[in-house]
Amino acid sequence: MGTGTVRTEPADEAAGRRREQRGWYFYDWACSVYSTSVLTVFLGPYLTSVAEEAADADGFVHPLGIPVRAGSFFAYSVSLSVIVAVLVMPLVGAAADRTGRKKPLLGVAAYTGATATTAMFFLDGDRYLLGGVLLIVANAAQSVAMMLYNSYLPQIAPPEERDAVSSRGWAFGYASGSLMLIVNLVLYLAHDSFGVSESTAVRICLASAGLWWGAFALIPLRRLRDRRAPSEAGQDAPAGKRRTAMGFRQLAATVRDMRRHPLTLAFLLAYLIYNDGIQTVISQASIYGSEELGLGQSTLIGAVLLVQVLAVVGALTMGRLARTYGAKRTILGSLIAWTVTLGAGYFLPAGAPVWFFVLAAGIGLVLGGSQALSRSLFSHLVPPGKEAEYFSAYEMSDRGMSWLGPLLFGLTYQLTGSYRDAIISLVAFFVLGFTLLARVPVRRAISDAGNPVPDTI
């Protein structure tokens, strides 16, 4: 994707940039196993079974004395994790932009999440509250880490490279998730041969994701560079005070700053809505497959593995489509595909794994590309020097940590007792997100943010 000008740089600078990009890809390789094996495949059904073990005769558990259907506990925990992340991300994002020291903060967030995930090995019996707490900690830490990770993109890739670099990062993540799912599938199906019970095999799969996350996070932490933040001279005093605000106050400060870039804010609103739908489908699909469609764990693992493999192809293919048709048009096309796929999912017959695999194939082909292109498009809309702060707002809806979608899913099931009603309720996110994104003039938004406008966007 060209910018209309010829970019020249010293060979050593180009080599250093490529080295950073390769290191950046490996954080997706490290953490995507958590998103895939833990959040998408194993934890939902397993934590639900643990909650059901602890439930009363009416099928309710009572965390803090609040009656909650056991089948809704996982969705509510995902939703609560985002509320925690909302309190932490704006503070961390502002600190990263102010000091320029993103890498130490990335390390703390990554290893907090990896430790909580590894500790899921101890989730057995009726310890549903332990599972909820570990899920909340891991999800919130992952959210903070991904915000910092994403904020590197405009610093390590010039505008003409971002769609490709972002897509490669997603492809690395899906390849990693596929590899570990194969290992998980072997362990789960042959657990008797390994001398462990089914529940122990699941707990090993959960813990192994945390160990993988921590081990491979070392690569980006070695290769990424901290950059001193640009001088804030000339900014008003209240802006400096806003940098030290906490939680919601800092988020409000970031949104107030975004009001000076209303088109960036408009894109972010569209993204938060449609990506909320995407992430909720990902995090709740295994619950839908196991509880509503009556599919076994091995079928679910196979379906998610298919999603991972096709998502690599989809991310790279949609990255190429974006070069021809622009990122915005390509994303809009993917949202239409998401809506059709979700509608088809509502009518899937129970006990029919073949149709579930067809649905998984449709999801895989649009999953990676819609997320990768959204990330790269948003990077064009961020004012220089505000990367981490703006990506803290962006990250609130990323990687299965949205709160409104899981909350709607959980409430719908709690009120109706039907996972079909819960899954079809998510169509609203795609329809509204499509409508809002279609109204954003992205070329003007990029220019207003003070960034060069690519020829195709």
N, C-alpha and C positions, 0 to 999 in steps of 0.2 A: 504494500500500500504506500503510495508515494505522497510527498508533502508539497510537491511543486518546486522544491529546491534540491540541490545536490548536497548531500551530507558528507563531509570529509572529517577524518580524525586520525591521529597517530596510530600506528599499528599496535603499540604497546597498550594504548588506551582501549582499543577495540578488543584486544585479547583479554584484558582485565575485565571488561564488560561481559564478554562471553563466559568467562570463568564464574563471575557472579551469577549470571543467568543459570548456568548449570547447577550451581549450589542452591539457587532459589527453587529450581524444579524439585530438588530433593526434599524440601519441607512437605510438599504435596505427597511425595512418595512416603514420607514418614508418617504423616497424620491421617492419610486417607484410609488406612487400615482400621483406625478407630471408627471413622464415619461409616465404613462398609460393614465390617464384621460385628462391631458393637452396636452402633445405633440402628443400622438398617436390618441386620439379620438376627442376631442372637438376643440382644438385651430386651427388646420389646416383648417377645413371647415368653422369655425366661422370667423376667421381672413380673410379668402378668401372672405366670404360674405361681411364683413365690407369694405374690399378693393374694391370689386365690387360696393358697394354703393357709394364710393368716386371716382370711375373711370370715365373717359371721355367717349364720345360717341363711341370711338374705343376700349374701354375696358382696357385702360391704366391708371395707377396712376403715379404720378411724384414726388417721394421723392427726395429732393435736386435737382429738375429739371431733373432727369433721367427718361426717359420713361420705365416703367416696366409693363408687363401684370399683371393684378390683380391676375390671377391664379398662377403666379410665385412668388408673394411677400412673401408668407410664406416660401417657399424653400430658397429664397435668405436671409431671416432673420435668418434662422437656420444656413446657411453657414457663415454669418457675425458674428454670436455669437461665432463660433469656432475661427475666427481670433482674436476676443477679448480675448478668453480663452488662445490662444497661447501666447499672450503677457503677461498674468498674471501667468499662471501655472508654467512655469519654475522658475520664481522668488520665488513663494510661496513654491514650492517643495524644492528648494535649501535652503531657510530659515528654513523650517521644519527639514531638515536633519542636518543643521548646529547647530540649537538651541535645537533640540529634542522636541520642543513644538508644536506638531501637533494639539493638541486638541483645543487650542484657535483659531487657524486658521481655523479648521474645523467648529467651531461654527460660526465664522464671515461669512464664505462662505455659510453655510447652512441657516442662518437667512436672509442673503441678498437675496438668491433665494426664500425663503419662503415668504418674504415681497413682492417681485416683483410679485410672483404668486398670492398672495392674492389681490394685486392691480388690477389684471385683471378683477375684478368685475366692474371696471369703464370703461371697453372697450365696448362702444356701439356707435350707430349712424355710422358716417363715420370716427371714430378715428383710422384709420389703422396705422398711425405713432405711436400712443401711444402703440398699440398692438405690433408693431415691436420692439419698445424700451424695453418694458417689457419682451418680449420673449428673446431678446439678453441678458439682464441682468440676467434673471432667468437661461437661458442655460449656460452662462459663469460661474455663481456662482455654478451651479450644477456640472459643469465640474471640477472646482477647488475642490469642496467638495468631489467628487468621487475619485479624485486623492489622496487626503489625506486619505480617507476611505480605498481605496484599498491598500495603502502603509502599513497599519497595518497588513495585512494578513501574511507576513513572520515573523512578530514579535509575533503574538498571536497563530500561529499554526506551529508545527514542520513539516518537509517535508512530513512525512507519513500521515498527517491529512489534508493537504491543499486542495486536490480535494474535500473531503467531506465537509470541512468547507465552501469553496467557493460555492459549490453547495447548501448548506443549506441557505447561505445568499441570493442567487438568488431566492430560493424557498420562503423564507420569503417575498421578494419583490413582487413576483408574487401573493402570497396569499393576501397580502395587496392590490395590485391593483385590484384583483378580488372582494374583499369585497367592496371597494369603488365604483367600477363600478356597482355593484348591487344597491347600494344606488343611484348613479347617474341615473341609468336606471329608477328606480321608480320615481324619481323626474322629469326626462325629459318626461316620458310617461304620467304622471299624473299631469303635471304642472297646468292644468286648475283647478284640484281639490284643489291644494295648493294655488290657487288665484294668480299665476304669469304667465307671458307670456313665450313663448318658449325661446326667447333670454335672458330673465332674469334667467330662469332655467339654461341655459348654463353658464351664468356668475357666478351663485351660485356654479355650479360644478367646475368651474375654481378656484374660490376663496377658496372653501373648501379644494382643494388639497394643497394650501399654508398653511392653518391653520393646516391640518393634518401633513404636513412636519415639521412645527415648533414645534408642540406639542410632537411628538414622537422622534424628534432629541434630546430631553432632556435625553433619556435613554442612548444612546451611549456616550453622553458627560459626563454622571456621571460615567460610568463603564470603559471606555477606559483609559489607563494610558499613560502619557508622559514618554518617555525614553530618558535619556541624550545621546546625539550623541556621538559616539566613537571619541577618539582623532584623530585629523588630523595631528599630528606631523609626520614629514617626508615627507609630501606632498610639492610640489614645490610652490613657491610664486605665479606664474601665476595661479595655481589652486585656491589659496585662493582668488585672485582677480576675478576669474571667478564666484565665489560664490556670489559676490555682483553685478554682471552684471544684466542688465534689459532686460525683454522681449526676443526678438529674439537673443540678444547676449548671454543670459543665456541658451536658448535652444541650440544654437550653441555649447556652452561650454559642455552641457550634451551630445550632439551627438559626440563631439570630445572625451569625456571620453569613450563613448560607442565604439569608434573605437578600444579601447584596448580589447573589447569583441565583435568581429565582428559577432559571431554567435548569440549573444543576439540581436544585431542590425538587423540581417537578420530575426530573428523571429518577431521582432517588425514591420519591414517593411511589412511582410506577414500579420500580424494581422491588421495593419492600413488599408490595402487594403481590406481584406475580411470583416472586421468589419464595414468599411465605407459602404459597400453594405448592410449589415444587418441593420445598424441603419437607412439608408435612406429608406429602405423598410418599417421599422416600422413607421418612422415619416411621410411618404408620402402615406401610404396605405389608410388612411381615405379619403384623397383627391382623390385618384384613384377610390375608391369605390363610393364616392358621385358624383364626376364630370363626370367620364368616364362610370361607370356602372349604374349610376342613382339609387343608393341604398339610403334608408332613414337613418336618424340618429339612429333610434332604431335598425335597422339591423346592422349598424356599431358597435354600443355599444355591441350588442349581440355577434358579431364575435370577437371583442377584448376580451370580457369576456371569450369566449371559448379559445382564445389564452392564456390568463392568467392561466386558470385552467390546461390546458394541459402542459403549460410551467413548472408548479410545478412538474408534473409527469416526464416530459422530463428531467429537470435538475437533479432530483434525480436518474432517470434511467441511464442517460449518465454518472453520477458520478460513478455508479456501473460498467458500461461497461469499464470505464477508469481503474478500478482496474484490470480488466482481460486483456484488449487489449492495455492499455496505453492511456494517454491523447491525444497524437499526432494523433494516428490512429482514435480515436473517433472523434476528431475535423475534420479530413479530410473527414470522412464519412458524417458528418453533412453538410459540404460544398457542397458535391454532392447532398444531399437532398435539400439544398437551391437553387441550380442551377435548378434542376428539377421543384421545386415549383414555382420559378419565371417564368420559361418558360411556365408553365401551366397557370399562372396568365395572361399572355399576351393574351391568347385565351379565357378567361372567357367571356361568353355572357352577354350583358347588361341586367339588370332587372331580374337576376337569383340569388337570395340570397342563394339558396341551394349550388350552386357550390362555392360561395364566402365563405360559412361556411366550405366546404371541404378544400379549400385553407387555411383558417385560422387554421384548425386542423393540417395540415401539417407544417405550420409555428410554431405553439405552441410546437409541439413535439421536434423540434430541436433548438428552440430559446434559452431557458434558459441554456441548456447544452453546446452549442457552446460558449456562453459567459462565463459561469462559469469556464469551463475547460481552456479556453484561459487565464483567469485571474490567475488561480492556476499554470498553466504551466509557465507563464511569471514570477511568483514570484520565481520560482526555478532559473531563469536566471539572477536575480538581484544581483550584488555584495553586500555583507554585508555592512551596513552603507549608502547605496545609495538608499534606498527604495523610499522615497518621490520624490527624483530627477528623478529617472528612471520611476516611475509611472506617473510623470507629462507628460512625452513623451507618455507613454502608453494611458493615459486618453484622449489624443487629439482626439481619434477616438471612444470613448466609449459613451454609453447612448444617441445615437441620436444626437451627437454634431459634427459629421464629417462635413467637409466643402465641400470636393470635390464631394461626392455623391449628396447632395442636389443641389449643383451648376450645376452638369451635368443634373440632373432631371429638374431643372428650365430652363436651357438653351435649353434642348431638347424640352420641351413644348413651350418655347418662339419661337423657330424656326419652329416647325412643327404644333403646336396647337393640338397635340395628346398626351394624357396621356399614351396610350399604347406604343407609341415609347419611352416615357420617362421611363416607368417601365422596358422595355426590355433592355434598355441601361445599366442597372445595372448588367446584367449578367457578364460583363467584370470583375467586382470586385471579383466575386466568382471564376472565372476561373483562373485569375492571382494570387489571394491569395492562392488557392489550389496548384498551381505550385510552388510558392515560399516556402510555408510551407513544402511541400514534400521534398524539398532539404535541410532542416535544420537538421543536426544531433544533436538532442536535448540532448542526454546523454553527448556528448562531450561539448556542450554548457554549461550545468550545471556544469560540472567539471571545465571548463575554468573560470567560474564566481566565483569559490572558494566555491561552495556549495556541500553538500553530494548528491550523485546520488541515487535516489530510485531504487528499484529492477525493478519496472514496471513504465515506463514513456512514 
